[in-house]
């Protein structure tokens, strides 16, 4: 029997549509059973796991809650985290099978240097090293025991997103770029074979970004319509 793959999705109430379409795309393409948990900030607050004030540079509700994943699985085994502004085209089991015990974290190591100062909904676009690395992570949770709720609620955003809680960059493994294609940031031709599309600048679920990504926006709409179509 296949072991269930634990997946945690960063949740922002402004992106409910994106979250639901992502979840459906994961289920539609997988060959393994999945356990999917959206990280809803008010729920984490009520559990006493998250209490930090909103950072002026924080663009989503899950900017920092993502780092609670190792604690939520009791620092045992592996888990996947991903932003909600994604669409899965491939079998997430193929990503899961890339786990390598010598690493604490595995991610696509983008060299993303934003040219814009704002992104979706007027949110500030903050440039920093390792940008977007934490948007999709394979977490070896037994090696992430420094990510306690107390640390996460006190650390700076840069300390968290630049992986200062690791012993060094040698603990970060690189994943194939197809697992985190940055829509309208990277060369559009690279999106043809991407297994995970990521609308990091904002996606077609926002009224003012309905065509973000061109044909990829159309693909997102098709996935949405398929997920919510009515049956006789």
C-alpha positions in Angstrom: 0.0 0.0 0.0 1.3 3.5 -0.9 2.1 5.8 1.9 0.1 9.0 1.9 2.0 12.1 0.8 1.6 15.0 3.2 1.1 18.3 1.4 0.7 21.7 3.0 -0.6 24.6 1.0 -0.1 28.3 1.9 -3.6 29.8 2.1 -4.6 33.4 1.6 -8.4 34.3 1.7 -7.9 36.4 -1.4 -6.8 33.3 -3.3 -9.5 30.8 -2.4 -10.1 30.1 -6.0 -6.4 29.5 -6.7 -6.2 27.1 -3.7 -9.2 25.0 -4.8 -8.0 24.7 -8.4 -4.5 23.7 -7.2 -5.9 21.0 -4.9 -8.0 19.6 -7.7 -5.0 19.6 -10.1 -3.0 17.7 -7.5 -5.7 15.0 -7.1 -6.3 14.7 -10.8 -2.7 14.0 -11.7 -1.4 11.9 -8.8 -0.8 8.1 -8.7 -0.4 8.2 -4.9 -2.8 9.0 -2.0 -2.5 12.6 -0.8 -3.1 14.3 2.5 -3.6 18.0 1.7 -3.8 20.7 4.5 -4.2 24.4 3.7 -2.4 26.5 6.3 -5.2 28.8 7.4 -3.7 31.6 9.7 -6.7 32.1 12.1 -6.7 28.3 12.8 -3.0 28.4 13.5 -3.5 31.4 15.8 -6.2 29.6 17.7 -3.9 26.7 18.2 -1.3 29.0 19.8 1.2 28.3 17.0 1.2 31.7 15.3 1.1 35.1 16.9 3.4 37.5 15.1 2.2 40.9 13.8 1.8 41.3 10.1 5.1 42.5 8.5 4.8 45.5 6.2 6.7 43.5 3.5 4.5 40.5 4.0 2.5 40.0 0.8 0.5 36.9 1.7 -1.1 35.4 4.8 1.2 32.4 4.5 4.5 34.3 4.2 5.7 32.8 7.5 3.2 30.1 8.4 4.8 27.8 5.8 7.7 27.3 8.2 5.4 25.7 10.7 5.1 22.5 8.6 7.9 20.6 10.4 6.2 21.3 13.7 2.8 20.2 12.4 4.2 16.8 11.6 6.1 16.5 14.9 9.4 16.9 13.1 9.0 13.4 11.6 9.5 12.3 8.0 9.1 14.4 4.9 6.4 16.8 3.8 5.8 19.1 0.9 4.9 22.8 1.1 3.7 24.9 -1.8 2.2 28.3 -2.4 -1.5 28.3 -3.4 -0.9 30.3 -6.6 0.2 27.2 -8.5 -1.2 24.7 -10.9 0.0 21.1 -10.9 0.4 19.4 -14.3 2.4 16.4 -13.3 2.3 13.5 -10.9 3.3 14.9 -7.5 4.6 11.5 -6.6 7.4 12.1 -9.1 8.4 15.1 -6.9 8.1 13.1 -3.7 10.4 10.4 -5.1 13.2 13.0 -5.4 13.7 13.1 -1.6 17.3 12.8 -0.6 18.1 12.2 3.1 21.4 14.2 3.0 19.3 17.4 2.7 17.1 19.2 5.1 15.3 21.1 2.4 15.0 20.6 -1.4 13.7 23.3 -3.7 14.0 24.9 -7.2 16.9 27.3 -6.7 15.8 30.3 -8.8 17.9 33.3 -9.6 14.9 35.7 -9.5 15.8 39.4 -9.4 12.5 41.2 -9.6 12.4 44.3 -11.8 9.0 45.5 -10.5 8.3 47.2 -7.2 4.8 45.9 -6.7 3.0 42.7 -7.5 -0.6 41.5 -7.2 -3.2 43.6 -5.3 -0.5 46.4 -4.9 1.6 44.3 -2.6 5.3 45.2 -2.2 7.7 43.2 -4.3 10.7 42.6 -2.0 13.9 41.4 -3.7 16.2 39.2 -1.6 18.7 36.3 -2.2 17.0 32.9 -2.6 13.7 34.6 -3.7 11.0 32.0 -4.4 13.1 29.1 -3.1 10.6 28.7 -0.2 7.5 28.8 -2.5 7.8 25.0 -3.0 9.8 22.9 -0.6 10.4 19.2 0.1 11.1 19.4 3.8 13.0 16.7 5.6 11.3 17.6 8.9 13.6 15.6 11.2 16.4 18.0 10.1 14.2 21.2 10.6 13.9 21.0 14.4 15.1 24.6 14.8 11.8 25.7 13.2 9.9 25.9 16.4 6.8 28.2 16.7 8.8 30.5 19.0 11.5 30.9 16.5 9.1 31.4 13.6 7.2 34.1 15.4 10.4 36.0 16.3 12.7 35.5 13.4 12.9 38.1 10.6 11.5 37.4 7.2 14.9 37.3 5.7 16.1 34.8 8.3 13.3 32.5 7.5 13.2 32.8 3.7 17.0 32.7 3.3 17.2 29.5 5.4 19.3 30.9 8.2 17.8 28.1 10.4 20.0 25.6 8.6 23.7 24.9 9.2 24.5 26.1 5.7 23.5 26.0 2.0 25.0 22.5 1.8 21.8 21.3 3.5 19.6 22.6 0.6 19.2 20.3 -2.4 18.2 21.5 -5.8 15.0 20.3 -7.6 14.5 20.3 -11.4 13.2 23.7 -12.6 10.1 22.0 -14.1 8.7 21.8 -10.5 8.4 25.6 -10.0 8.0 27.5 -13.3 7.6 31.3 -12.6 4.8 32.4 -14.9 5.5 35.8 -16.6 8.9 35.9 -15.0 10.9 33.1 -16.7 11.1 32.5 -20.4 7.6 31.4 -21.5 9.0 28.5 -23.6 10.2 26.9 -20.3 6.5 26.7 -19.3 5.7 24.3 -22.1 7.2 21.3 -20.2 6.7 22.6 -16.6 5.1 20.2 -14.2 4.2 23.0 -11.7 3.1 26.5 -12.8 3.6 29.3 -10.3 1.9 32.7 -10.7 4.2 34.5 -8.3 3.2 38.0 -9.6 -0.5 37.3 -9.3 -2.8 35.1 -11.4 -6.0 35.0 -13.4 -8.2 34.6 -10.2 -7.6 38.4 -9.7 -9.9 40.5 -11.9 -7.1 42.8 -12.9 -4.8 39.9 -13.9 -7.2 37.7 -15.8 -4.7 37.3 -18.7 -1.5 36.9 -16.7 0.6 34.3 -18.5 -1.4 34.3 -21.8 -2.1 30.8 -22.8 -1.2 29.6 -19.3 -4.0 31.8 -17.9 -6.4 30.1 -20.4 -5.1 26.7 -19.0 -5.8 27.8 -15.5 -9.4 28.7 -16.5 -9.8 25.4 -18.2 -8.7 23.6 -15.0 -11.1 25.7 -12.9 -14.0 24.9 -15.2 -13.1 21.2 -15.2 -13.0 21.2 -11.4 -16.4 22.8 -11.0 -18.3 21.5 -14.0 -21.8 20.2 -13.4 -22.7 16.6 -14.2 -26.0 15.2 -15.4 
